[in-house]
């Protein structure tokens, strides 16, 4: 039998284990032109929370009683498709199933000799591309500028900081524990970092570590942390809105300081994006990230949870800040 994880109910507020359900299905059989895939690694990401709600967004919501899906690395175990052979590894948006068939469309062949397979869901996957394009295309950092990254110890945030350092910027991270703060400085090369859980006045804390103000803010969290960064933004600053995990489980629209006054007064750019906006440039992004990784200028950090049954819990752990770097489930 083939294990599958489906969306059992739409969450109200924070998702619960009961919103997911494990079912068993017959093993899939492939037809001419298809391949059989065995799941090896599954990516769990905060944006999946939005797809669990029946709300209009940039991607359709998940259907109730249907399989969840996300970025997956899989191995080809059977093939009736000339483009794929048994033993090939691929990555793509696939369902949360132990085995599934595919016609090969929208799958990318990956090489486990160049990098660990899990890297293709993180630093060499959508995560790395999100960091790269958001920072370089919207932030446009210049050497010597100050970049602040919220959610800095998360999957995207730590890569943003590392790229910022490669580009010659001063980089400040915001994270939720002293251990993560230390990791940002010792492993990822951040110039300084702030623990938002132990600093009661974040506006003051940011001002102290950014005496020349903030030129680029890469926002992964939103909420009051972002309010404090905004208060320190420089004239002609750039704010990259990548995520808002602080509000993903809210049941009403959060209220906060209005941004118009400082956007106008300081001529600040504030732009949201999704990584698919830059899809046509993905090959160039992958090439650059791969080069930095091979030169050891870029380091990968992953939190690995083992076991297919643990995919839902790994996802829930994201909202408790239990990951450092990319959260991945190894099957």
C-alpha positions in Angstrom: 0.0 0.0 0.0 1.0 3.6 -0.7 0.9 6.1 2.2 -0.6 9.5 1.3 -1.2 12.7 3.5 -4.3 14.6 2.7 -5.8 17.9 3.9 -8.5 16.7 6.2 -9.9 20.1 7.3 -9.2 23.7 6.8 -7.4 25.2 9.9 -8.8 28.0 11.9 -5.9 29.9 13.3 -2.8 27.8 13.9 -2.9 24.4 12.0 -3.3 21.2 14.0 -2.4 17.6 13.5 -6.1 16.9 13.0 -6.1 19.1 9.9 -4.1 16.3 8.2 -4.9 12.7 7.6 -2.9 9.7 6.6 -4.5 7.3 4.2 -3.4 4.3 2.3 -3.9 3.8 -1.4 -3.1 1.2 -4.0 0.4 1.4 -5.4 0.3 3.4 -8.7 1.0 1.6 -12.0 2.7 3.6 -14.8 1.6 3.8 -18.4 3.5 4.5 -21.5 5.3 7.8 -21.2 5.2 7.8 -17.4 7.7 7.2 -14.6 7.2 5.9 -11.1 8.8 8.1 -8.4 9.8 7.2 -4.9 9.8 10.2 -2.5 13.2 10.8 -0.9 12.9 14.3 0.6 9.9 16.7 1.2 10.1 20.4 1.7 7.7 22.0 4.3 7.3 25.8 4.0 5.3 28.5 5.7 3.5 29.5 2.5 1.7 26.2 2.6 -0.4 27.6 5.4 -2.1 30.0 2.9 -3.0 27.2 0.6 -4.7 25.4 3.4 -7.3 28.2 3.5 -10.0 28.5 0.9 -9.0 32.0 0.0 -8.0 33.5 -3.4 -4.2 33.9 -3.7 -1.4 33.6 -6.2 -1.8 29.8 -6.2 -5.0 27.7 -5.8 -5.9 26.4 -2.4 -5.4 22.8 -1.5 -8.6 20.7 -1.9 -10.1 19.0 1.0 -9.6 15.2 1.1 -6.9 15.5 -1.5 -3.2 15.1 -1.2 -1.0 17.9 0.0 1.9 18.9 -2.2 5.2 20.9 -2.0 8.7 20.7 -3.3 9.9 17.1 -3.4 13.1 15.2 -4.4 12.3 11.8 -5.7 14.0 8.8 -7.3 12.9 7.2 -10.6 12.2 3.5 -9.8 10.4 2.5 -13.0 10.3 4.2 -16.4 8.4 4.1 -19.6 9.6 7.5 -20.6 12.7 7.9 -22.8 13.7 11.1 -21.0 14.2 9.4 -17.6 15.9 6.2 -16.5 15.7 4.1 -13.4 18.0 5.7 -10.7 17.6 9.3 -11.9 16.8 11.8 -9.2 14.4 14.7 -9.9 12.9 17.6 -8.1 9.6 19.3 -8.6 6.2 20.2 -7.0 4.8 16.7 -6.1 2.2 15.2 -3.8 2.8 14.0 -0.3 2.9 10.3 -1.3 5.5 7.6 -0.8 5.2 6.7 -4.5 3.5 8.5 -7.4 3.6 8.4 -11.2 4.4 11.3 -13.4 4.7 12.1 -17.2 7.9 14.0 -16.4 6.5 17.5 -17.0 7.9 20.2 -14.8 10.5 17.9 -13.2 14.1 18.9 -13.0 16.8 16.2 -13.2 19.3 16.7 -10.3 22.8 15.4 -9.7 23.6 13.9 -6.3 27.3 14.0 -7.1 27.3 17.8 -7.3 25.5 18.4 -4.0 23.4 16.5 -1.4 19.9 15.8 -2.7 18.3 17.8 0.1 20.2 20.9 -1.1 17.9 21.0 -4.2 15.0 21.9 -1.9 17.0 24.5 -0.1 20.0 26.5 -1.2 19.8 25.2 -4.7 16.0 25.1 -4.9 13.2 27.5 -4.5 14.5 28.7 -1.2 17.9 29.8 -2.6 16.3 31.4 -5.6 13.8 33.3 -3.4 16.7 34.7 -1.4 18.8 35.5 -4.5 16.2 37.2 -6.7 14.4 39.0 -3.8 17.7 40.6 -2.6 19.4 41.3 -6.0 16.4 42.3 -8.1 14.4 44.3 -5.5 16.9 45.1 -2.8 19.7 45.9 -5.3 22.3 46.2 -2.5 25.4 48.2 -3.0 28.8 47.5 -1.4 29.0 49.0 2.1 25.2 49.3 2.6 23.4 47.9 5.7 21.0 45.0 5.2 18.6 43.8 7.9 17.1 40.3 7.6 14.1 39.1 9.7 13.6 35.4 10.2 17.3 35.4 9.6 18.0 31.8 10.9 15.2 30.4 8.7 15.5 28.8 5.3 15.5 32.0 3.2 16.9 34.4 5.7 20.3 32.7 6.3 20.9 32.6 2.6 19.9 36.3 2.1 22.5 37.2 4.8 25.2 35.2 3.2 24.6 36.7 -0.2 24.6 40.1 1.3 28.1 39.4 2.7 29.3 38.1 -0.6 28.1 41.4 -2.2 30.1 43.4 0.4 27.4 44.6 2.6 27.0 44.9 6.4 24.4 42.4 7.4 22.3 42.3 10.6 20.0 39.3 11.4 16.9 39.1 13.6 16.1 35.7 15.2 14.3 34.2 18.2 16.9 32.5 20.3 20.4 33.3 21.6 21.6 30.0 19.9 20.3 31.2 16.5 21.9 34.7 17.1 25.2 33.1 17.7 24.9 30.8 14.7 24.2 33.7 12.4 27.4 35.3 13.4 29.7 32.3 13.8 28.6 30.2 10.8 26.9 32.5 8.3 29.1 35.5 8.8 26.4 38.1 9.9 28.0 41.2 11.3 25.6 41.2 14.2 22.2 39.7 15.2 19.3 40.5 17.6 17.2 38.2 19.7 13.7 39.7 19.4 12.4 37.6 22.3 14.9 39.2 24.8 14.8 42.8 23.4 11.8 44.6 24.6 12.5 47.7 22.5 13.3 46.4 19.0 13.4 49.9 17.5 16.1 50.9 19.9 18.0 47.6 19.5 18.0 47.9 15.7 19.2 51.5 15.9 22.1 50.5 18.2 23.4 47.8 15.7 22.6 50.0 12.7 24.1 53.4 13.6 24.0 54.4 9.9 20.4 53.2 9.5 19.0 50.5 7.3 19.4 50.6 3.5 17.8 47.2 2.7 15.3 45.2 4.7 14.5 41.7 3.7 11.2 41.0 5.5 10.3 37.3 6.2 8.0 37.9 9.2 6.0 41.2 9.1 4.3 42.4 12.3 5.9 44.4 15.0 9.4 43.4 14.2 9.0 44.9 10.7 7.5 48.1 12.3 10.7 48.5 14.2 12.9 48.0 11.2 10.8 50.5 9.2 11.5 53.1 11.9 15.2 52.8 11.1 15.0 52.8 7.3 17.2 55.2 5.4 16.2 57.6 2.6 15.9 55.6 -0.7 15.8 52.4 1.3 14.4 49.2 -0.2 12.0 46.9 1.7 11.6 43.4 0.2 8.4 41.7 1.4 9.0 38.0 1.1 6.9 36.6 3.9 4.6 37.5 6.9 4.7 34.4 9.1 3.8 36.4 12.1 0.2 36.8 10.7 -0.3 33.6 8.8 -2.4 32.1 11.6 -4.4 35.2 12.4 -8.1 35.0 12.1 -8.6 38.7 11.5 -6.6 41.4 9.6 -3.8 42.7 12.0 -3.6 46.4 12.7 -0.4 48.3 12.9 1.5 51.5 12.1 0.7 52.9 8.7 3.6 52.8 6.3 2.7 55.6 3.9 4.3 58.5 5.8 7.8 57.1 5.9 7.6 55.6 2.4 6.8 59.1 1.1 9.1 61.1 3.5 12.1 58.9 2.8 11.3 57.9 -0.8 11.4 54.2 0.2 10.6 51.3 -2.1 8.5 48.5 -0.6 7.7 45.6 -2.9 6.3 42.2 -2.4 7.1 39.3 -4.7 6.9 35.5 -5.3 9.8 33.7 -6.7 8.0 32.6 -9.8 8.1 36.2 -11.0 11.6 35.5 -12.0 11.1 32.0 -13.5 12.7 32.8 -16.8 15.9 33.7 -14.9 16.0 30.6 -12.8 18.9 29.0 -14.8 21.1 32.1 -14.2 20.2 32.1 -10.5 20.9 28.4 -10.1 24.3 28.8 -11.9 25.3 31.6 -9.5 24.2 29.8 -6.3 25.9 26.6 -7.4 29.1 28.6 -8.0 29.1 30.2 -4.6 28.3 26.8 -3.0 31.2 25.1 -4.8 33.5 28.0 -3.8 32.3 27.6 -0.2 31.2 31.2 -0.1 27.7 29.9 0.6 26.8 27.3 3.3 23.7 25.2 3.6 21.9 24.8 6.9 19.1 22.2 7.2 16.8 20.9 9.9 16.1 17.3 8.9 13.1 15.4 10.3 13.0 11.7 9.4 9.9 9.7 8.5 7.0 10.1 6.1 4.5 10.1 8.9 6.3 13.1 10.5 5.7 15.5 7.5 2.7 17.3 9.2 4.6 17.8 12.5 7.6 19.1 10.7 5.3 21.7 9.0 3.7 22.6 12.4 7.2 23.1 13.9 7.8 26.0 11.5 5.4 28.1 13.5 7.2 27.3 16.7 10.6 28.4 15.3 12.0 24.9 15.7 14.0 25.0 12.5 17.4 26.4 11.8 17.7 26.9 8.0 15.6 24.8 5.7 13.1 22.4 7.2 13.2 19.1 5.3 11.7 15.7 5.9 13.8 12.7 4.9 11.8 9.7 3.9 
